[in-house]
Amino acid sequence: MSRRVAIVGAGPSGCFVAQALLKARPELQVDVLDRLPVPYGLVRYGVAADHQGTKAITRQFSRLFERQGARFFGNVAIGRDLTLEALREAYDAVVIATGLAADRRLGVPGDDLAGVYGAGRITRALYEHPDAEPLPPLGPRPLIVGNGNVAIDLLRLLAKTPGELDGSDLGPGPTAWLAGSGIEEITILGRSPASAARFDAVMLKELVRLGGVSISVEDLGTAETEEGTRTLEALAALRGHGTGARRIRFVFARRPLAVEGAGHVTGLLCAAPDGGEERFAATSILTAIGFDGETATAQSGSAVRMAPGLYGAGWFARGPRGTIPDNRADAQALASLILADLDAMPATGQRGELLACLPGVVTYDGWTRIDAAETATPPPGRCRAKIADRAAMLSLAAGGDQKESH
Ligand SMILES: Cc1cc2nc3c(=O)[nH]c(=O)nc-3n(C[C@H](O)[C@H](O)[C@H](O)COP(=O)(O)OP(=O)(O)OC[C@H]3O[C@@H](n4cnc5c(N)ncnc54)[C@H](O)[C@@H]3O)c2cc1C
């Protein structure tokens, strides 16, 4: 009887592990489940709506289900619909690839004031995650804390004119929210010096294409590494860009000390490089400083065995670091470990189906029906009309009409 592997989480790391396993052993039964009715995790709900090229990786993932024989079971959450123990009994190996969903807090007094929002909360709402909270008003002067690509994604989306969002899959609600934001100035502030900022140079260069902004870059400093020099060059090229009404201000080497405000944010107090303190006025603060959650263990690495037959992958195993391609390399190492363990395992007897008989399960065919509905008639300037309502997704997946759910 062929070995069975269950992968919990249909994000990039779960899909890459499934791909690597089936490439090496096409006879394996690989089931990928997700708590959402739709696959692909942060590719759908984190990668920016205006970066459709990055999202094209889903075409590769679809071959996993269409050609390599993996099965998708959406709308199945471990902990809600099924225990991990039941899953482990029914499969020879179980891989946890559930990512990390919680925004890391700033960790300074006042970080729980109204008007402080994690980047994950905002991106989930922008990209219409079914569990997202509503998009909050940001006021005329939002301040983004963070020096990574998620911070740049937020900055770019907040700064774009409506026409610059053409070709994206941003929905009508988020589009109207951005158009009506009334933003005058966006400050993007980092704790490290400019040369140590973790922005990809290519992400910075993209900002030069923004039409409605004027960009200032403060405290560039000097670099000691090649990577730092590349970052500084990209930032220097941005300095003074544009004459648009919406101001973008890059500030570095400021360590947040406290969020200020009585009931609602009015600013951020920081330690300045000269040893003094500096206040930055803000009508909202968006923190893009990483994600938290339950991770595999401290034994992070590319191939994590948490217990016999139980493995961790992707952001769940490694923490919230790394791009989509980084997950592919790790998945290959993990697949080799799983295959070696399976080979050393005694044969198991006949076991019944576990996932297919759960109520409300969305199969891969169900997902293709949702996908077809979303892409059939997108509104002008959009490549997809995302469905955010879980009941509507389930209705479509079951072969019905999305309106039936309302
Ligand atoms: C805002 C943002 C933008 C990004 N942009 C880029 C980019 O442009 N390019 C790039 O290369 N990388 C980008 N990344 C990084 C990239 O998204 C990650 O490297 C990648 O998504 C991690 O994959 P993962 O499978 O570990 O986690 P995820 O993508 O988070 O997938 C986890 C999956 O597990 C599911 N799940 C969670 N809990 C359960 C449960 N209990 N039961 C069942 N299923 C569960 C979730 O629904 C989800 O589908 C971005 C990240 C963020 C946060």
The ligand as a MOL file (V3000), in Angstrom:
LIG
                    3D

  0  0  0     0  0            999 V3000
M  V30 BEGIN CTAB
M  V30 COUNTS 53 58 0 0 0
M  V30 BEGIN ATOM
M  V30 1 C 2.6460 40.8930 3.5100 0
M  V30 2 C 3.6270 39.8930 2.9060 0
M  V30 3 C 4.0810 40.0880 1.6110 0
M  V30 4 C 4.9950 39.1710 1.0550 0
M  V30 5 N 5.4210 39.3820 -0.2310 0
M  V30 6 C 6.2970 38.5090 -0.7850 0
M  V30 7 C 6.7280 38.6900 -2.1370 0
M  V30 8 O 6.3340 39.6480 -2.8160 0
M  V30 9 N 7.5920 37.7770 -2.6490 0
M  V30 10 C 8.0600 36.7110 -1.9280 0
M  V30 11 O 8.8340 35.8980 -2.4490 0
M  V30 12 N 7.6530 36.5050 -0.6400 0
M  V30 13 C 6.7800 37.3730 -0.0620 0
M  V30 14 N 6.3800 37.1900 1.2310 0
M  V30 15 C 6.8890 36.0080 1.9600 0
M  V30 16 C 6.0820 34.7450 1.5890 0
M  V30 17 O 4.7240 35.0630 1.5770 0
M  V30 18 C 6.4040 33.6090 2.5640 0
M  V30 19 O 7.7720 33.2410 2.3560 0
M  V30 20 C 5.5430 32.3600 2.3500 0
M  V30 21 O 4.1960 32.6670 2.1460 0
M  V30 22 C 5.6460 31.4230 3.5500 0
M  V30 23 O 4.9560 30.2680 3.1870 0
M  V30 24 P 4.2500 29.3010 4.2370 0
M  V30 25 O 3.6270 28.2340 3.3970 0
M  V30 26 O 5.2250 28.8950 5.2760 0
M  V30 27 O 3.1400 30.1800 4.9930 0
M  V30 28 P 1.7350 30.7890 4.4590 0
M  V30 29 O 1.8850 31.3620 3.0920 0
M  V30 30 O 1.2710 31.6860 5.5410 0
M  V30 31 O 0.7620 29.5520 4.3720 0
M  V30 32 C 0.2400 28.9090 5.5290 0
M  V30 33 C -1.0880 28.2480 5.1850 0
M  V30 34 O -1.5110 27.4560 6.3080 0
M  V30 35 C -2.8990 27.6270 6.4860 0
M  V30 36 N -3.2310 27.3160 7.9010 0
M  V30 37 C -2.9210 28.0630 8.9970 0
M  V30 38 N -3.3700 27.4680 10.1160 0
M  V30 39 C -3.9850 26.3000 9.7300 0
M  V30 40 C -4.6500 25.2420 10.4260 0
M  V30 41 N -4.7990 25.2360 11.7730 0
M  V30 42 N -5.1700 24.1880 9.7150 0
M  V30 43 C -5.0470 24.1890 8.3590 0
M  V30 44 N -4.4200 25.1710 7.6450 0
M  V30 45 C -3.8870 26.2100 8.3120 0
M  V30 46 C -3.1560 29.0750 6.1110 0
M  V30 47 O -4.5210 29.3060 5.7750 0
M  V30 48 C -2.2100 29.2470 4.9080 0
M  V30 49 O -2.8520 28.9440 3.6860 0
M  V30 50 C 5.4640 38.0670 1.8150 0
M  V30 51 C 5.0060 37.8920 3.1260 0
M  V30 52 C 4.0920 38.7900 3.6810 0
M  V30 53 C 3.6080 38.5720 5.0740 0
M  V30 END ATOM
M  V30 BEGIN BOND
M  V30 1 1 1 2
M  V30 2 1 2 3
M  V30 3 2 2 52
M  V30 4 2 3 4
M  V30 5 1 4 5
M  V30 6 1 4 50
M  V30 7 2 5 6
M  V30 8 1 6 7
M  V30 9 1 6 13
M  V30 10 2 7 8
M  V30 11 1 7 9
M  V30 12 1 9 10
M  V30 13 2 10 11
M  V30 14 1 10 12
M  V30 15 2 12 13
M  V30 16 1 13 14
M  V30 17 1 14 15
M  V30 18 1 14 50
M  V30 19 1 15 16
M  V30 20 1 16 17
M  V30 21 1 16 18
M  V30 22 1 18 19
M  V30 23 1 18 20
M  V30 24 1 20 21
M  V30 25 1 20 22
M  V30 26 1 22 23
M  V30 27 1 23 24
M  V30 28 2 24 25
M  V30 29 1 24 26
M  V30 30 1 24 27
M  V30 31 1 27 28
M  V30 32 2 28 29
M  V30 33 1 28 30
M  V30 34 1 28 31
M  V30 35 1 31 32
M  V30 36 1 32 33
M  V30 37 1 33 34
M  V30 38 1 33 48
M  V30 39 1 34 35
M  V30 40 1 35 36
M  V30 41 1 35 46
M  V30 42 1 36 37
M  V30 43 1 36 45
M  V30 44 2 37 38
M  V30 45 1 38 39
M  V30 46 1 39 40
M  V30 47 2 39 45
M  V30 48 1 40 41
M  V30 49 2 40 42
M  V30 50 1 42 43
M  V30 51 2 43 44
M  V30 52 1 44 45
M  V30 53 1 46 47
M  V30 54 1 46 48
M  V30 55 1 48 49
M  V30 56 2 50 51
M  V30 57 1 51 52
M  V30 58 1 52 53
M  V30 END BOND
M  V30 END CTAB
M  END
